[in-house]
Amino acid sequence: MTVSDLIHRSGEVFDRLQHERRLIITRNGKLAGVLTAPDPDEMLLDEWADRGELPSDWRTRQRRLRSWLRHAPARSAPTGEPVGSAAILADREETDR
C-alpha cells in the first residue's frame, strides 16, 4: 500500500485493513507507516464500558495487572509437596471430607 493509495482510495484501504488486520504503507518504496485494525475484543470491552457494564478505566486496570504479573515474584511448591489436583486431594483427605 502506498501513501497515494491511502490518500486517494482510503475506503478500499480500510476495507482491506479489516481483512488483513495490518497494512504496511510506503512512500517511494520505503516504509512510511503501519496501519493496524482495532482489536475486536477491545472494541467489545469499550462498548461494555460505555454501557456501564465494565469499569470505564478497564484499560488502566489491565495495564496495571500486566505490570504486576511481569514483576511478581515466581512462587513454587517445595520439593516433594503435592501440587495442583494432588494438593487439593491431599487437603480433602486431611480435613476428612
DRENPA-3360 file (N, C-alpha, C; in nm, 2 decimals, always signed):
BEGIN
1 = MTVSDLIH = +0.08/-0.12/+0.00/+0.00/+0.00/+0.00/+0.09/+0.12/+0.00 ~ +0.05/+0.22/-0.08/+0.13/+0.34/-0.09/+0.06/+0.46/-0.02 ~ +0.13/+0.56/+0.01/+0.07/+0.68/+0.07/-0.04/+0.73/-0.03 ~ -0.01/+0.73/-0.16/-0.11/+0.77/-0.26/-0.23/+0.69/-0.25 ~ -0.22/+0.56/-0.23/-0.34/+0.47/-0.22/-0.42/+0.52/-0.10 ~ -0.35/+0.55/+0.01/-0.42/+0.59/+0.14/-0.49/+0.72/+0.12 ~ -0.44/+0.81/+0.04/-0.50/+0.94/+0.02/-0.62/+0.93/-0.07 ~ -0.60/+0.86/-0.19/-0.69/+0.86/-0.29/-0.80/+0.75/-0.29;
9 = RSGEVFDR = -0.76/+0.64/-0.22/-0.86/+0.53/-0.21/-0.87/+0.48/-0.07 ~ -0.89/+0.57/+0.02/-0.89/+0.54/+0.16/-1.00/+0.43/+0.20 ~ -1.12/+0.44/+0.13/-1.22/+0.34/+0.16/-1.17/+0.20/+0.13 ~ -1.11/+0.18/+0.01/-1.05/+0.05/-0.02/-0.95/+0.01/+0.08 ~ -0.86/+0.10/+0.12/-0.75/+0.07/+0.21/-0.81/+0.02/+0.34 ~ -0.92/+0.09/+0.40/-0.97/+0.05/+0.52/-1.05/-0.08/+0.51 ~ -1.12/-0.11/+0.39/-1.18/-0.24/+0.37/-1.08/-0.35/+0.38 ~ -0.96/-0.32/+0.31/-0.86/-0.42/+0.31/-0.80/-0.44/+0.45;
17 = LQHERRLI = -0.79/-0.34/+0.53/-0.74/-0.35/+0.66/-0.82/-0.44/+0.75 ~ -0.95/-0.44/+0.73/-1.04/-0.52/+0.81/-1.01/-0.67/+0.78 ~ -0.97/-0.70/+0.66/-0.94/-0.84/+0.63/-0.80/-0.88/+0.66 ~ -0.70/-0.79/+0.64/-0.56/-0.82/+0.66/-0.51/-0.79/+0.80 ~ -0.59/-0.70/+0.87/-0.55/-0.66/+1.01/-0.43/-0.57/+1.03 ~ -0.34/-0.57/+0.93/-0.22/-0.49/+0.93/-0.17/-0.46/+0.79 ~ -0.15/-0.33/+0.77/-0.10/-0.29/+0.63/+0.02/-0.20/+0.65 ~ +0.12/-0.23/+0.56/+0.24/-0.15/+0.55/+0.22/-0.04/+0.45;
25 = ITRNGKLA = +0.24/+0.08/+0.49/+0.23/+0.20/+0.40/+0.37/+0.24/+0.36 ~ +0.39/+0.26/+0.23/+0.52/+0.30/+0.18/+0.51/+0.43/+0.10 ~ +0.62/+0.50/+0.10/+0.64/+0.62/+0.02/+0.77/+0.61/-0.06 ~ +0.76/+0.61/-0.19/+0.88/+0.60/-0.27/+0.95/+0.46/-0.24 ~ +0.87/+0.36/-0.21/+0.93/+0.23/-0.19/+0.99/+0.21/-0.05 ~ +0.98/+0.31/+0.04/+1.03/+0.29/+0.17/+0.92/+0.30/+0.27 ~ +0.94/+0.23/+0.38/+0.83/+0.23/+0.49/+0.80/+0.37/+0.54 ~ +0.67/+0.40/+0.53/+0.62/+0.53/+0.58/+0.54/+0.51/+0.71;
33 = GVLTAPDP = +0.48/+0.40/+0.72/+0.39/+0.37/+0.84/+0.33/+0.24/+0.84 ~ +0.26/+0.20/+0.94/+0.19/+0.08/+0.95/+0.05/+0.11/+1.01 ~ -0.05/+0.05/+0.94/-0.19/+0.06/+0.99/-0.23/-0.07/+1.05 ~ -0.29/-0.07/+1.17/-0.34/-0.19/+1.24/-0.48/-0.17/+1.27 ~ -0.56/-0.27/+1.24/-0.70/-0.27/+1.27/-0.72/-0.28/+1.42 ~ -0.83/-0.22/+1.47/-0.86/-0.23/+1.62/-0.88/-0.38/+1.66 ~ -0.85/-0.41/+1.78/-0.87/-0.55/+1.83/-1.02/-0.56/+1.86 ~ -1.09/-0.66/+1.80/-1.23/-0.68/+1.82/-1.27/-0.70/+1.97;
41 = DEMLLDEW = -1.18/-0.77/+2.04/-1.21/-0.79/+2.19/-1.21/-0.65/+2.26 ~ -1.11/-0.57/+2.23/-1.10/-0.44/+2.29/-1.22/-0.35/+2.26 ~ -1.26/-0.36/+2.13/-1.38/-0.28/+2.09/-1.50/-0.33/+2.17 ~ -1.52/-0.46/+2.19/-1.63/-0.51/+2.27/-1.62/-0.46/+2.42 ~ -1.50/-0.46/+2.47/-1.48/-0.41/+2.61/-1.52/-0.26/+2.62 ~ -1.48/-0.19/+2.52/-1.51/-0.04/+2.52/-1.66/-0.02/+2.51 ~ -1.73/-0.11/+2.43/-1.88/-0.10/+2.43/-1.94/-0.13/+2.57 ~ -1.89/-0.23/+2.63/-1.94/-0.26/+2.77/-1.91/-0.15/+2.86;
49 = ADRGELPS = -1.80/-0.09/+2.85/-1.77/+0.02/+2.94/-1.86/+0.14/+2.92 ~ -1.89/+0.16/+2.79/-1.98/+0.27/+2.75/-2.12/+0.25/+2.81 ~ -2.16/+0.12/+2.82/-2.29/+0.09/+2.87/-2.29/+0.07/+3.03 ~ -2.18/+0.09/+3.09/-2.16/+0.08/+3.23/-2.15/-0.06/+3.28 ~ -2.13/-0.16/+3.19/-2.12/-0.30/+3.23/-1.98/-0.34/+3.27 ~ -1.89/-0.25/+3.25/-1.75/-0.27/+3.28/-1.69/-0.14/+3.33 ~ -1.60/-0.14/+3.42/-1.54/-0.01/+3.47/-1.48/+0.07/+3.35 ~ -1.50/+0.19/+3.35/-1.45/+0.28/+3.24/-1.30/+0.28/+3.24;
57 = DWRTRQRR = -1.23/+0.25/+3.35/-1.09/+0.25/+3.35/-1.03/+0.11/+3.32 ~ -1.10/+0.02/+3.25/-1.05/-0.11/+3.23/-0.92/-0.12/+3.17 ~ -0.88/-0.03/+3.08/-0.75/-0.03/+3.01/-0.64/-0.01/+3.12 ~ -0.66/+0.09/+3.20/-0.56/+0.12/+3.31/-0.55/+0.00/+3.40 ~ -0.66/-0.06/+3.44/-0.65/-0.18/+3.53/-0.58/-0.29/+3.46 ~ -0.60/-0.31/+3.33/-0.54/-0.42/+3.26/-0.39/-0.39/+3.25 ~ -0.35/-0.26/+3.23/-0.21/-0.23/+3.22/-0.14/-0.25/+3.36 ~ -0.21/-0.22/+3.47/-0.15/-0.24/+3.60/-0.14/-0.39/+3.63;
65 = LRSWLRHA = -0.24/-0.47/+3.59/-0.23/-0.61/+3.61/-0.11/-0.67/+3.53 ~ -0.10/-0.63/+3.41/+0.02/-0.68/+3.33/+0.15/-0.65/+3.39 ~ +0.16/-0.52/+3.44/+0.28/-0.48/+3.51/+0.31/-0.56/+3.63 ~ +0.20/-0.59/+3.71/+0.22/-0.66/+3.83/+0.26/-0.81/+3.80 ~ +0.20/-0.87/+3.70/+0.23/-1.00/+3.66/+0.38/-1.01/+3.61 ~ +0.42/-0.91/+3.54/+0.56/-0.91/+3.49/+0.66/-0.90/+3.60 ~ +0.63/-0.83/+3.71/+0.72/-0.81/+3.82/+0.70/-0.90/+3.94 ~ +0.59/-0.98/+3.94/+0.55/-1.06/+4.06/+0.66/-1.17/+4.07;
73 = PARSAPTG = +0.69/-1.19/+4.20/+0.79/-1.30/+4.22/+0.73/-1.44/+4.19 ~ +0.81/-1.52/+4.13/+0.76/-1.65/+4.10/+0.75/-1.74/+4.23 ~ +0.65/-1.81/+4.24/+0.63/-1.90/+4.35/+0.63/-2.04/+4.31 ~ +0.69/-2.13/+4.38/+0.68/-2.27/+4.35/+0.66/-2.35/+4.48 ~ +0.61/-2.47/+4.47/+0.59/-2.55/+4.59/+0.72/-2.62/+4.63 ~ +0.75/-2.63/+4.75/+0.87/-2.70/+4.79/+0.88/-2.84/+4.73 ~ +1.00/-2.89/+4.71/+1.01/-3.03/+4.65/+0.94/-3.13/+4.74 ~ +0.87/-3.22/+4.67/+0.80/-3.32/+4.74/+0.66/-3.29/+4.79;
81 = EPVGSAAI = +0.62/-3.16/+4.79/+0.49/-3.12/+4.83/+0.39/-3.15/+4.71 ~ +0.27/-3.19/+4.73/+0.18/-3.21/+4.62/+0.14/-3.08/+4.56 ~ +0.12/-3.08/+4.43/+0.08/-2.96/+4.36/-0.04/-2.98/+4.28 ~ -0.11/-2.88/+4.24/-0.23/-2.89/+4.15/-0.34/-2.98/+4.21 ~ -0.39/-3.07/+4.13/-0.50/-3.16/+4.18/-0.46/-3.24/+4.30 ~ -0.33/-3.29/+4.30/-0.28/-3.37/+4.41/-0.29/-3.29/+4.54 ~ -0.26/-3.16/+4.54/-0.27/-3.08/+4.66/-0.41/-3.07/+4.71 ~ -0.51/-3.06/+4.62/-0.65/-3.05/+4.65/-0.69/-3.18/+4.72;
89 = LADREETD = -0.66/-3.29/+4.65/-0.70/-3.42/+4.71/-0.64/-3.44/+4.84 ~ -0.51/-3.41/+4.86/-0.44/-3.42/+4.99/-0.51/-3.34/+5.10 ~ -0.55/-3.22/+5.06/-0.62/-3.13/+5.15/-0.75/-3.19/+5.20 ~ -0.82/-3.25/+5.10/-0.95/-3.31/+5.13/-0.93/-3.43/+5.23 ~ -0.83/-3.50/+5.21/-0.80/-3.62/+5.30/-0.77/-3.57/+5.44 ~ -0.69/-3.46/+5.45/-0.65/-3.41/+5.58/-0.77/-3.35/+5.65 ~ -0.87/-3.30/+5.59/-0.99/-3.24/+5.65/-1.10/-3.34/+5.67 ~ -1.08/-3.46/+5.63/-1.19/-3.57/+5.65/-1.32/-3.53/+5.57;
97 = R = -1.31/-3.49/+5.45/-1.43/-3.46/+5.38/-1.49/-3.58/+5.32;
% end
